[in-house]
Each structure stands twice: as C-alpha cells, then as structure tokens.
Amino acid sequence: MKTEFDVSLKKYNTFGLDYKAERIIHLVSEKETSVLLSEDYEWKEKFLTIGGGSNLLFTGDFKGTLLHPVIMGIDIIEDQSGDVIVSAGSGIVWDDLVKWTVENGFSGLENLSLIPGNVGASPVQNIGAYGVEVSDIIEKVDTVRVDNGEPRSFDNSECGFRYRYSIFKGEEKGRFVVTRIFFRLRRNPVYRLDYGSLREEVNKLGDVNLLNIRRSVINIRRNKLPDPEITGNAGSFFKNPVVPEELAEELSRNYPGMPVYNEKPGYKKIAAGWLIEQCGWKGKRIGETGTYGKQALIIINYGNATGSEIFEFSENIRRSVLSKFSIELEREVEVVPSI
C-alpha cells in the first residue's frame, strides 16, 4: 500500500484536468484492501474509488481520499467443457486483458477491445460495444466492504446488470471496492459480428477469427474516436436513451432516419449521438471544449477547459435534446464535485 498527499489528478482522468486530491491510497492486493478497510478512518466519510479515470469528470479539487486499486494478475481458474474461467485483478488495464484472452484463444471479450479504463470498472459500468456487454461474460465479482473490510463475492445474478448499469453504480455505490473479476470465456468461439460495420471490417482482413475481430474493432474505434492520450475525453459522454416504444415510433415517423434498436419488451434504444447531431452540436466548439467532429457523443477538452466548463457544455446539450425530442439524456460519465 502506498499513500500520497496533495496529488495531481491529471494522470488519473482522461479529460486531462489538472485538479488535486488531498490523498490517494494505492491498493496492491485483496488482503491489503481488506486490512485497510477493516479499520475506522475519518476519510471514509469523503472518499471515491477510481481506476483508469476514463469515466470521470472532476469539477474541482477533490477534498477527500481516492482509493486506487492496482491489483494485478490474470489466472485460469477452471478449464473444462470448452469453457474457461479466468480471473483478473481490478488494476489491470482493460485492453491488456482483452489482448491476453485473444492471444490465448479465449472468446468473449474481443468485441470490447480498446475500451479505455481498468478491469475493475468493467462490472461497475457494465461496459459494452459492438453487440456485447461485459455482463454477458462475467461469472462473479470479488469485492471488499468499505465499512468493515470483509470480502464479499457477487455472482452475475446479484450484480443487477442492465444497460450501462450495475448495483455498484446504483444502490451499492460506494459500499464496496472491486478487487477481482471472474470471466467465463469460450475455447470454441461464438462470433458476434452483426453490429455496425464490424462484419465488413473483419471481411477486409480475411478470415473470421479472434485476432481479426480484435483488429477490426481497434481499427473502427481509432478511426472514429479521439485518443485520450492526445485529446482529453472520456469516450461516450451520454448513454443511448431507452424510451417507451410509443415515443420511439412517434419520433421515427417524424425522423425516418433515426437509428432505433430493440431493447427490452415495450422499449427501444435510440442513438444519443444522432440526437445530439440533429440539435447542431456535432463538431461544435465553445471556448476550450466541444464535441468531436466525427462523433457528437464525445465531448473533448481542447487543452485548457475546466471541469465546470465541460459540465456546463454537456448540460446545454441535454437541454437541446430535451427541447427537440422530449428525451432527457443521462450521462455515462460520473461528475465528481469538489467536496
């Protein structure tokens, strides 16, 4: 365990915002996490668990403690009947895990290549891309309780997964630190290519296999998304809204080109980027913040924006979409106030 004080947050958020935190505690093992959290500390009243910072928008200095799990290790726990159970520490870079699974011939995560962030955030956000959500593959999630340091495992059914959501983002937010994730992968691949242009991109590379799917996803993402190492951003700022079927049908009649996808019975999912673009925000810049020219769903920091400016820019987008389409966009990015 390593503790730092008065720490710059610039490398802990992909917007590149240079605020400070009073304290950051780096947790290197499950046991260490459990021992730390078994004690009563005043800082537990004002803390936040962070990973790669790819889903955070700080709006000022964080006057509290950041818990930063850097738990590593990838292990094959079970290997039988074509399925493989793999465990991964929460501090592993997500794409490093995906690369490892593909190199070992394990299918399941290849469509989720190049998603920024760490493994620990994957169940919290229920990350997804190209027709796959990580909840499709997660077997269980190991955690440690914040209030008493006791280990607690959640199987898939206990995580409350739905679109970009889990109990760790909702009713159990802040009560558990995720330490290790267990994934059920396949030795006999089941390819999922019928999302967007993925199949077309794979066909350009030749054979349909795990490596070519990974390469295709990476090619698509690099072509349409900004690299946070170069341009500050947190990927998709808003969730694709899920609306009642009746509203989706009404909007489809008024806007025949609107992208609509099936969701749960009685509901449809609408592309948030399309809604934002129709309101005139694609590629728009105000001061040091704006939307990406190739994808209106992404808000970027041109270099010197403040967190508050980015937040207000996002609020203007939300108001526009609500006014035009009667749809209230929900942020995928977590806004962190200065507390």
Secondary structure by P-SEA (a helix, b strand, c coil): ccccccccccccccccccccccbbbbbccaaaaaaaaccccccccbbbbbcccccccccccccbbbbbbcbbbbbbccccccbbbbbbcccccaaaaaaaaaaacccccccccccccccccccccccccccccccccccbbbbbbcccbbbbbbccccccccccccccccccccccccccccccccccccccccccaaaaaaaaaccccaaaaaaaaaaaaaacccccccccccccccccccccaaaaaaaaaacccbbbbbccccbbbccaaaaaaaacccccccccccccccccccccccccccaaaaaaaaaaaaaaaaaaccbbbbbcbbbbccc
